[in-house]
Amino acid sequence: MTFASHFRREKQGSKTQVGSQPNSFIEYFIEREESGDSAYLAAIETLSSLKNSASDMNEFQEILLEDIIFTSLNATYYEHLFVSLKDNPQYLLKLIDRFSEDAETRDNEIALQGQDHFNYILNRGTCVGCKSCAHHADVEDLVGKWEEENLDFFITLYIGMQTIQYGLDQLLYDLLPSDASLVEKISMESILEFRQFVYKYSEHKLNE
């Protein structure tokens, strides 16, 4: 599955369940949005700060791309953590604490792989050899959009990715520690459904 389609797969309406079971994580996300503690608005604020920090439009676009790649790779680590929580519910708080403590190491690893993908896109889909070659196919659909200088596409993708990131943080650091029984509802399907719902939600909000 390509990078963007992983988050942009069409869903029917505002689906809040996986199969025949309600998706508690989507329901929680909606509650937070309606309460004013909005992951989407946090993403909008992050975009504004990013734009203000850039010296020109070219730098803004490049930082945008770097952050999109970074956030996508980071979300994969979150997925692995959620699976570990499901498999080891007795260590819920310890695993969350360890995940937080390992943030700097994890960020450095992601930055290295992200830089490889970033260079691949800037080089129009060519690579003379790097440690991430085997995974360049994951970002292949971004190459053409970058060459087209499709800024609207990347802004939409950025907001979607950032909203997902803030939403995952809410699940990990707020919801699960307060209700450990929800760990049993974790699955790759429920987390993917959550990510896709949040992306479509942010896309809809941008177009309002």
Residue pairs with C-beta under 8 A, 6 or more apart in sequence:
2 137
2 138
2 140
2 141
3 72
3 138
3 139
3 140
3 141
3 142
4 141
4 142
4 157
5 141
6 72
6 195
7 157
7 160
7 161
7 164
7 195
7 196
7 199
8 160
8 196
8 199
8 200
8 203
9 196
10 200
11 196
11 197
11 200
14 197
14 201
15 26
15 193
15 197
16 22
16 23
16 26
16 27
16 30
16 197
17 23
17 26
18 187
18 189
18 190
18 193
19 189
21 185
23 185
23 190
23 193
23 194
23 197
24 182
24 185
25 171
25 175
25 182
25 185
25 190
25 191
25 194
26 193
26 194
26 197
26 198
28 170
28 171
28 175
29 39
29 167
29 170
29 171
29 194
29 197
29 198
29 201
32 38
32 39
32 167
32 170
33 39
33 40
33 201
37 170
39 163
39 164
39 166
39 167
39 170
39 198
40 159
40 163
40 166
40 201
40 202
40 205
42 162
42 163
42 166
43 158
43 159
43 162
43 163
43 165
43 166
43 202
44 159
46 162
47 155
47 158
47 159
47 162
50 60
50 63
50 64
50 67
51 60
53 63
54 60
54 63
61 149
61 151
61 154
62 118
62 122
64 154
64 155
64 158
65 118
65 121
65 142
65 146
65 154
66 114
66 115
66 118
67 158
67 161
67 162
68 142
68 154
68 157
68 158
68 161
69 114
69 117
69 118
69 139
70 110
70 111
70 114
71 161
71 162
71 164
71 165
72 161
73 110
73 113
73 114
74 106
74 107
74 110
74 165
75 161
75 164
75 165
75 168
75 195
77 106
77 110
78 168
78 172
78 191
79 188
79 191
81 95
81 96
81 99
81 172
82 172
82 186
82 191
83 186
83 188
84 95
85 92
85 95
85 96
85 176
85 183
85 186
86 183
86 184
86 186
86 187
88 95
89 180
89 183
89 184
92 176
92 177
92 180
92 183
93 177
96 172
96 173
96 176
96 177
99 172
112 131
113 131
113 132
113 135
116 127
116 130
116 131
116 132
116 133
116 136
117 132
117 135
117 136
117 138
117 139
119 127
119 130
120 126
120 127
120 130
120 132
120 136
120 139
120 143
121 139
121 142
121 143
121 146
122 146
124 143
124 147
125 136
125 140
125 143
127 133
127 136
145 153
145 154
146 154
155 206
156 202
156 203
156 206
159 202
159 203
159 206
160 198
160 199
160 202
160 203
161 199
163 198
163 199
163 201
163 202
164 195
164 198
164 199
164 202
167 194
167 198
168 195
171 194
175 182
176 182
176 183
